[in-house]
């Protein structure tokens, strides 16, 4: 009997040690500091989540998690969402994270987007809402009416920045936050005064900034290009902005605008249609929006890229001067393309 008692004590000690080890020792040993995983409606049961973590190699063993899933109270289902695992985490830490539904925040980084499909794909890749649902929503004027935009001006509610959300944040809530930030951006008294002085609405300034942003990455040239377009608008001249042709063609790889492209009947063809296009052609940098508001007063009506392909431009007040620079650039471009086409 004494021997049996000794054995039982040893067994209990071993079992206790194994249990403590499985619960309080690290079960994450992946490369990198952290990894994320998503719990959707197909794996919300705690056993399915634990099985998923094992299958994906995110944990080295699941004993501790299974034990804790049986003893921790009020834990039947795991909240859907994106969770963050850290290297060196224990079963106890992971179990508490899952039980309490401590989902990780999603950083929505918005840089330059061009088409509505770009936005839909971005949201679909990072949130529970799929891209098809996003496209359906942002392609419907009735849906967008609450945000003060339509299908053409939709991007005007988006200011490039980084936003924090949860993975299961509904699309309407995402758009509401973006709209709120956009309103805060424009509520700056200095920006409002400058809009008035330029005789522009916020959507018009945003649209003009989107064109300038597509013309060049050179900040100093952006100011002058903005002044060219402001002068053309004032004189009721066509903008003749090449980036709007690329947008109309839905081909952003075009490097040369040929005459055949200019017959495109799209309302974004600013060679045929006077004034601004129906809406922005990308999400511009906030700095470029401010460039529009601070565009200098010049007499420039034309600009063309310099023939040294530096990314800089020549600016001219007359067509005659502009044409000389344009011919110079076209010759340089012809030579460049000929050499490029000869390469094997």
QUIKA-V748014 format. One record per pair of residues at least 12 apart in sequence whose C-alpha atoms are under 7 Angstrom apart, sorted by sequence separation. I is the first residue (numbers start at 1). J is the second residue. D is the distance in Angstrom with one decimal. If there is no record, write none. Layout:
<<I	J	D> <I	J	D>>
//
This chain:
<<50	62	6.8> <139	151	5.5> <303	315	4.4> <138	151	6.4> <212	225	6.7> <302	315	5.8> <303	316	6.1> <120	134	5.3> <212	226	6.5> <302	316	5.2> <120	135	5.6> <242	257	6.8> <300	315	6.2> <301	316	6.3> <302	317	6.4> <300	316	5.2> <301	317	5.1> <300	317	4.2> <301	318	6.9> <117	135	6.7> <248	266	5.9> <299	317	5.5> <303	322	6.7> <78	98	6.0> <83	103	4.8> <84	104	5.7> <158	178	5.9> <248	268	5.5> <302	322	6.2> <78	99	6.4> <82	103	5.5> <83	104	4.9> <157	178	6.4> <158	179	6.9> <248	269	6.4> <304	325	6.9> <307	328	6.3> <79	101	5.2> <81	103	5.8> <82	104	5.6> <157	179	5.2> <304	326	6.1> <307	329	4.4> <78	101	6.5> <159	182	6.0> <245	268	6.7> <306	329	6.2> <75	99	5.7> <158	182	6.3> <244	268	5.6> <245	269	5.4> <305	329	6.8> <157	182	5.6> <244	269	6.0> <307	332	5.7> <65	91	5.4> <244	270	6.5> <64	91	5.5> <68	95	6.9> <30	58	7.0> <215	243	6.6> <214	243	6.0> <241	270	6.1> <28	58	6.3> <46	76	6.5> <65	95	6.2> <240	270	5.0> <28	59	4.8> <29	60	7.0> <45	76	6.6> <46	77	5.7> <239	270	5.6> <240	271	4.4> <27	59	5.2> <28	60	6.1> <45	77	4.8> <46	78	6.0> <147	179	6.8> <211	243	6.4> <238	270	6.1> <239	271	6.7> <27	60	5.1> <44	77	5.4> <45	78	6.2> <238	271	5.9> <27	61	6.2> <44	78	5.0> <247	281	6.5> <44	79	6.7> <238	273	6.5> <239	274	6.7> <44	80	6.5> <238	274	4.4> <239	275	6.6> <237	274	6.4> <238	275	6.2> <244	281	6.9> <236	274	6.9> <41	80	6.5> <128	167	6.0> <236	275	7.0> <40	80	5.1> <127	167	4.7> <128	168	5.2> <22	63	6.1> <23	64	4.4> <39	80	4.9> <40	81	6.5> <126	167	6.8> <127	168	6.0> <22	64	4.6> <39	81	5.3> <129	171	6.9> <233	275	6.1> <38	81	5.7> <39	82	6.3> <38	82	4.3> <19	64	6.9> <37	82	5.7> <38	83	6.1> <36	82	6.7> <37	83	5.5> <36	83	5.5> <37	84	6.6> <156	203	5.9> <36	84	4.4> <35	84	5.8> <36	85	5.9> <111	160	5.4> <34	84	6.8> <35	85	5.2> <110	160	5.1> <111	161	7.0> <156	206	6.3> <34	85	5.5> <35	86	6.5> <110	161	5.5> <34	86	4.3> <109	161	6.1> <110	162	6.2> <33	86	6.0> <34	87	5.7> <109	162	4.4> <33	87	5.4> <108	162	5.6> <109	163	6.4> <107	162	6.4> <108	163	5.0> <107	163	5.7> <108	164	6.2> <30	87	6.5> <107	164	4.9> <29	87	5.8> <106	164	5.7> <107	165	6.5> <28	87	5.4> <29	88	6.4> <105	164	6.2> <106	165	5.1> <28	88	5.3> <105	165	5.5> <106	166	5.4> <27	88	6.7> <28	89	5.7> <105	166	4.8> <106	167	6.0> <26	88	4.9> <27	89	6.2> <104	166	6.7> <105	167	7.0> <26	89	5.1> <27	90	5.5> <26	90	4.3> <27	91	6.5> <25	90	5.3> <24	90	5.3> <226	292	5.8> <23	90	6.4> <24	91	6.3> <23	91	4.9> <24	92	6.1> <223	291	5.9> <227	295	5.4> <23	92	5.5> <226	295	5.8> <227	296	6.0> <232	301	6.4> <210	280	5.6> <211	281	6.6> <227	297	6.4> <231	301	6.4> <210	281	5.7> <213	284	5.8> <227	298	6.3> <207	279	5.7> <210	282	5.3> <223	295	5.3> <228	300	5.3> <207	280	4.0> <210	283	6.1> <223	296	6.7> <228	301	4.9> <206	280	6.7> <207	281	7.0> <210	284	4.8> <228	302	6.4> <209	284	6.0> <213	288	6.6> <209	288	5.6> <209	289	5.1> <206	289	6.0> <209	292	6.2> <205	289	6.6> <82	167	5.6> <81	167	5.3> <81	168	5.8> <205	292	6.5> <221	312	6.7> <221	313	6.9> <218	312	7.0> <195	293	6.4> <194	293	5.7> <160	283	6.8> <156	280	6.9> <155	280	6.6> <158	283	6.9> <160	285	6.1> <152	278	6.0> <153	279	4.5> <160	286	6.5> <152	279	5.0> <153	280	6.3> <159	286	6.6> <155	283	6.3> <114	281	5.8> <114	282	4.1> <113	282	5.3> <114	283	6.6> <112	282	6.3> <113	283	5.4> <112	283	5.1> <112	284	6.3>>
//
